Amino acid sequence: MRAAYIDRFDADDPAAAVTIGERPDPEPPDGWAVVNVKAASLNHHDVFTARGVVRPEGGLPMILGMDAAGVDAHGNEVIVHSLIHSPGWVGDELLDPELTGLTQGPQGAFAEQVVVPERNLVRKPPELSFEEATCLPTSWLTAFRMLFVEAHLRPGDRVLVQGASGGVSSACTTLGSAAGLRMWVTGRTAEKRAFAERLGAEQTFESGARLPDRVEAVVDTVGEPTWKHSMNSVRKGGKILVAGGTGGYVAPLRIDQLFVRNIRISGVSMGSLEELERMVQFVVATGVRPTVDSVLPLEEVPNAIRRMVEGDLRGKIVITP
């Protein structure tokens, strides 16, 4: 089958590590399902894998792609939940010490077929296209868990989103505004701030700008460049939700701010199968949809990675094998 995979790492040019070519057809173990991939979406995790920052447990070569939507062997249209927990694990799936996922051990979804445990398949509603559905399991699920599971936000609460146009950032703005949250968004350019306003942002600001008031929660996927602003922007007793560090992982932390103002910091990465099912229902009920930046063929995966590295995105890039 045709696939986009890496058989080496390239820290300087991750796109150069990607090969488009033939890989063996997957052979599912007992309890696993083969999904014919109709659409897959690009995540920063794919960039980090190609750089060698994330090293697959099963070694190389590794097919990239964490997210997929497609058709199973029975003809069902499905969305793939890419996190795979250990057999018999009880409790929050994300706390399973043996938790793995597509591209980390099992092969990824930038291919004609992908295999996952049968329990990881969520029915795709007819209201969603395959291109929209594949945007949900990583970026949108992370945003959903941030806002409604970790932060316990309520309609009317103010949320600052650092960065206007990335996958998680745009998902937070869209989901939050649909749920009645007051979404404030920072963006480096007027174009990116206008994009956030189209998604439902109540107010937008230049990066690092002083806000009219402090907020109940801050979503930060940028890291080092925005961290000081995030700490200064959250109210007493508020929460900073972290889901990445595209601008750098090491940032100064004012310990006094943390305990004097009772700030809580929570790391979030994706969500559970049950949360994905709830989020799909929310998307259908509210009518909100992921913003698809572009739909590209498999051969364009290297160019898609270059665009992600450059930050030249408005929502999600979708790959159609």
C-alpha positions as CSV (number, residue, x, y, z in Angstrom):
1,M,0.0,0.0,0.0
2,R,1.1,3.6,-0.5
3,A,2.2,5.5,2.6
4,A,4.1,8.5,3.8
5,Y,6.8,7.2,6.2
6,I,10.2,8.0,7.7
7,D,13.2,5.6,7.8
8,R,15.5,8.2,9.3
9,F,15.3,11.4,11.4
10,D,16.2,15.0,10.3
11,A,16.3,17.5,13.1
12,D,16.9,20.5,10.7
13,D,14.5,19.6,7.9
14,P,11.9,17.1,9.1
15,A,10.2,17.2,5.7
16,A,13.3,15.7,4.1
17,A,13.0,12.6,6.3
18,V,9.6,11.7,4.7
19,T,9.4,9.1,1.9
20,I,6.4,8.4,-0.2
21,G,6.3,4.8,-1.3
22,E,5.1,1.2,-0.7
23,R,4.7,-0.3,2.7
24,P,3.4,-3.8,3.6
25,D,-0.4,-4.1,4.0
26,P,-1.3,-4.2,7.7
27,E,-2.1,-7.5,9.4
28,P,-4.4,-6.9,12.4
29,P,-4.0,-9.0,15.5
30,D,-7.0,-10.4,17.2
31,G,-9.4,-7.7,18.4
32,W,-8.0,-5.1,15.9
33,A,-9.7,-3.7,12.9
34,V,-8.5,-2.6,9.4
35,V,-9.7,0.9,8.4
36,N,-9.5,2.0,4.8
37,V,-8.4,5.6,5.3
38,K,-10.4,8.2,3.5
39,A,-8.8,11.2,5.2
40,A,-6.0,11.8,7.7
41,S,-4.8,15.0,9.3
42,L,-1.4,16.5,10.2
43,N,-0.3,17.3,13.7
44,H,2.8,18.8,15.3
45,H,3.5,15.3,16.7
46,D,4.3,14.2,13.1
47,V,6.9,17.0,12.8
48,F,8.4,16.0,16.1
49,T,8.6,12.4,15.0
50,A,10.3,13.3,11.8
51,R,12.8,15.4,13.7
52,G,13.6,12.6,16.1
53,V,12.2,14.4,19.1
54,V,9.7,11.6,19.5
55,R,11.2,8.3,18.8
56,P,8.7,5.4,17.9
57,E,8.9,2.5,20.3
58,G,8.8,0.0,17.4
59,G,11.7,1.8,15.6
60,L,11.9,2.7,12.0
61,P,10.5,2.7,9.4
62,M,7.3,4.4,10.8
63,I,4.3,5.6,8.9
64,L,3.3,9.1,10.1
65,G,-0.2,10.3,10.9
66,M,-2.1,10.1,14.2
67,D,-5.6,11.0,13.0
68,A,-7.8,9.2,10.5
69,A,-11.4,8.7,9.3
70,G,-12.4,6.0,7.0
71,V,-14.4,2.8,6.4
72,D,-14.0,-0.4,8.3
73,A,-14.2,-4.0,6.9
74,H,-18.0,-4.0,7.5
75,G,-18.6,-0.8,5.6
76,N,-19.1,1.4,8.6
77,E,-17.9,5.0,8.4
78,V,-15.7,5.6,11.4
79,I,-13.4,8.0,13.2
80,V,-10.2,6.5,14.7
81,H,-9.2,7.2,18.3
82,S,-5.5,6.9,18.1
83,L,-4.6,6.4,21.8
84,I,-4.2,2.7,22.7
85,H,-4.3,1.7,26.4
86,S,-3.1,-1.6,27.8
87,P,-5.5,-4.5,28.2
88,G,-7.3,-4.5,31.5
89,W,-6.4,-0.9,32.4
90,V,-9.1,0.7,34.6
91,G,-9.3,4.5,35.1
92,D,-8.4,7.6,33.1
93,E,-7.0,6.3,29.8
94,L,-4.4,9.1,29.7
95,L,-2.8,7.9,32.9
96,D,-2.1,4.4,31.8
97,P,1.7,3.8,32.1
98,E,1.6,1.6,29.0
99,L,-0.4,4.1,26.9
100,T,0.7,4.3,23.3
101,G,-0.7,5.5,20.0
102,L,-0.4,5.6,16.3
103,T,3.1,6.4,15.1
104,Q,4.5,5.7,18.6
105,G,4.3,1.9,18.3
106,P,1.7,1.0,15.8
107,Q,2.0,2.3,12.3
108,G,0.3,5.6,11.5
109,A,-2.5,6.7,9.2
110,F,-0.8,8.5,6.3
111,A,-1.5,5.3,4.3
112,E,-4.2,3.6,2.4
113,Q,-5.0,1.5,5.5
114,V,-4.4,1.7,9.2
115,V,-5.1,-0.9,12.0
116,V,-6.3,-0.1,15.5
117,P,-8.2,-1.9,18.3
118,E,-11.8,-2.4,17.4
119,R,-12.9,-0.4,20.5
120,N,-11.0,2.6,19.1
121,L,-13.5,3.1,16.3
122,V,-16.1,5.8,16.8
123,R,-19.1,6.0,14.4
124,K,-18.7,9.0,12.0
125,P,-22.0,10.9,11.9
126,P,-23.3,11.5,8.3
127,E,-23.3,15.2,9.1
128,L,-19.5,15.2,9.1
129,S,-17.4,14.8,6.0
130,F,-14.3,12.5,6.2
131,E,-12.1,15.6,6.0
132,E,-13.9,17.3,8.9
133,A,-14.0,14.1,11.0
134,T,-10.3,13.4,10.8
135,C,-9.5,16.8,12.4
136,L,-11.2,15.8,15.7
137,P,-9.2,13.0,17.5
138,T,-6.1,15.0,18.4
139,S,-6.4,18.8,18.1
140,W,-10.1,19.1,18.8
141,L,-10.1,16.4,21.4
142,T,-7.3,18.2,23.2
143,A,-9.2,21.5,23.1
144,F,-12.4,19.8,24.3
145,R,-10.7,18.2,27.3
146,M,-8.9,21.5,28.2
147,L,-12.1,23.5,28.3
148,F,-14.7,21.2,29.6
149,V,-12.9,18.4,31.5
150,E,-9.7,20.0,33.0
151,A,-10.8,23.6,33.5
152,H,-14.5,23.0,34.2
153,L,-15.4,26.3,32.5
154,R,-18.9,27.7,32.4
155,P,-20.7,29.9,29.9
156,G,-19.6,33.5,30.4
157,D,-16.1,32.6,31.6
158,R,-13.2,34.3,29.9
159,V,-10.5,32.3,28.2
160,L,-7.3,33.6,26.6
161,V,-6.0,31.5,23.7
162,Q,-2.3,32.1,22.9
163,G,-2.0,32.0,19.1
164,A,-4.9,32.3,16.7
165,S,-4.5,29.9,13.8
166,G,-3.0,26.5,15.0
167,G,-5.0,23.3,15.2
168,V,-5.6,23.3,19.0
169,S,-5.9,27.1,19.2
170,S,-8.5,27.3,16.5
171,A,-10.4,24.4,18.0
172,C,-10.5,26.0,21.4
173,T,-11.8,29.3,19.9
174,T,-14.5,27.4,17.9
175,L,-15.6,25.0,20.7
176,G,-15.5,27.7,23.4
177,S,-17.5,30.2,21.6
178,A,-20.1,27.6,20.7
179,A,-20.4,26.7,24.4
180,G,-20.9,30.4,25.5
181,L,-17.4,31.1,26.7
182,R,-15.9,34.5,26.1
183,M,-12.9,33.7,23.9
184,W,-10.0,36.2,23.8
185,V,-7.3,35.4,21.4
186,T,-3.8,36.7,20.7
187,G,-2.3,36.7,17.2
188,R,1.0,37.9,15.7
189,T,-0.7,39.4,12.6
190,A,-3.9,41.2,11.8
191,E,-4.8,38.5,9.4
192,K,-4.5,35.8,12.1
193,R,-6.5,37.9,14.5
194,A,-9.2,38.3,11.9
195,F,-9.3,34.6,11.4
196,A,-9.9,34.1,15.1
197,E,-12.7,36.6,15.0
198,R,-14.3,34.6,12.2
199,L,-14.2,31.5,14.5
200,G,-16.1,33.3,17.2
201,A,-13.4,35.2,19.3
202,E,-15.0,37.9,21.3
203,Q,-11.8,40.0,21.3
204,T,-8.4,39.6,19.8
205,F,-5.1,41.2,20.8
206,E,-1.5,41.5,19.5
207,S,0.8,39.0,21.1
208,G,1.9,40.1,24.6
209,A,-0.7,42.9,24.7
210,R,-2.1,43.9,28.1
211,L,-5.6,42.6,28.5
212,P,-8.6,44.7,29.8
213,D,-9.0,42.2,32.6
214,R,-7.6,38.9,33.8
215,V,-9.2,35.6,32.6
216,E,-10.5,32.4,34.2
217,A,-8.2,30.3,32.0
218,V,-5.4,30.5,29.5
219,V,-4.7,28.0,26.7
220,D,-1.0,28.0,25.9
221,T,0.4,25.8,23.1
222,V,3.3,28.1,22.3
223,G,5.4,27.8,25.4
224,E,8.5,30.0,26.0
225,P,7.5,33.1,24.0
226,T,4.0,33.4,25.6
227,W,4.5,32.0,29.1
228,K,5.1,35.2,31.0
229,H,2.1,36.7,29.4
230,S,0.0,33.7,30.3
231,M,1.0,33.9,33.9
232,N,0.3,37.6,34.0
233,S,-3.1,37.2,32.3
234,V,-4.8,34.5,34.4
235,R,-6.9,35.6,37.4
236,K,-6.3,34.6,41.0
237,G,-7.4,30.9,41.3
238,G,-7.4,30.5,37.5
239,K,-5.9,27.8,35.4
240,I,-3.3,27.7,32.7
241,L,-3.8,24.8,30.3
242,V,-0.7,23.6,28.4
243,A,-0.8,21.4,25.3
244,G,2.5,22.0,23.5
245,G,5.5,24.3,23.1
246,T,5.9,25.1,19.5
247,G,8.0,28.2,20.4
248,G,10.1,26.4,23.0
249,Y,9.7,24.1,26.0
250,V,11.8,26.0,28.6
251,A,10.2,29.0,30.1
252,P,10.8,30.9,33.4
253,L,8.3,30.3,36.1
254,R,7.6,32.8,38.9
255,I,7.0,30.6,41.8
256,D,5.6,33.4,43.9
257,Q,2.9,34.1,41.3
258,L,2.0,30.5,41.4
259,F,1.2,30.2,45.1
260,V,0.3,33.8,46.0
261,R,-2.4,33.9,43.3
262,N,-3.3,30.1,43.6
263,I,-2.7,29.5,39.9
264,R,-3.1,26.0,38.7
265,I,-1.2,24.6,35.7
266,S,-2.5,21.5,33.8
267,G,-0.9,19.6,31.0
268,V,-3.3,18.2,28.5
269,S,-2.7,15.8,25.6
270,M,-5.7,14.5,23.7
271,G,-8.5,12.8,25.6
272,S,-10.3,9.6,26.3
273,L,-12.5,7.6,23.9
274,E,-15.6,8.6,25.8
275,E,-14.6,12.3,25.5
276,L,-14.1,11.9,21.8
277,E,-17.6,10.4,21.5
278,R,-19.1,13.3,23.6
279,M,-17.2,15.9,21.5
280,V,-18.5,14.4,18.2
281,Q,-22.0,14.7,19.6
282,F,-21.4,18.3,20.6
283,V,-20.1,19.2,17.1
284,V,-23.2,17.7,15.5
285,A,-25.6,19.3,17.9
286,T,-24.1,22.8,17.6
287,G,-23.2,22.7,13.9
288,V,-19.6,23.9,14.5
289,R,-17.0,22.4,12.2
290,P,-13.2,22.2,12.1
291,T,-11.5,24.7,9.8
292,V,-9.7,22.7,7.1
293,D,-6.8,24.7,5.8
294,S,-6.2,22.5,2.8
295,V,-6.8,19.0,1.5
296,L,-3.7,17.4,-0.1
297,P,-2.7,14.1,-1.6
298,L,-0.3,11.7,0.1
299,E,2.6,13.0,-2.1
300,E,2.3,16.4,-0.5
301,V,3.0,15.3,3.1
302,P,6.6,16.8,3.0
303,N,5.3,20.2,1.8
304,A,2.5,20.0,4.4
305,I,5.2,19.5,7.1
306,R,7.2,22.5,5.8
307,R,4.1,24.7,6.1
308,M,3.5,23.5,9.6
309,V,7.1,24.3,10.6
310,E,6.7,27.7,9.1
311,G,3.5,28.3,11.0
312,D,1.6,29.1,7.7
313,L,-1.7,27.4,8.6
314,R,-5.3,28.3,9.2
315,G,-6.7,25.3,11.0
316,K,-5.9,21.7,9.9
317,I,-4.1,20.2,6.9
318,V,-5.9,17.1,5.7
319,I,-4.2,14.3,3.7
320,T,-6.2,12.0,1.4
321,P,-4.4,8.7,0.7
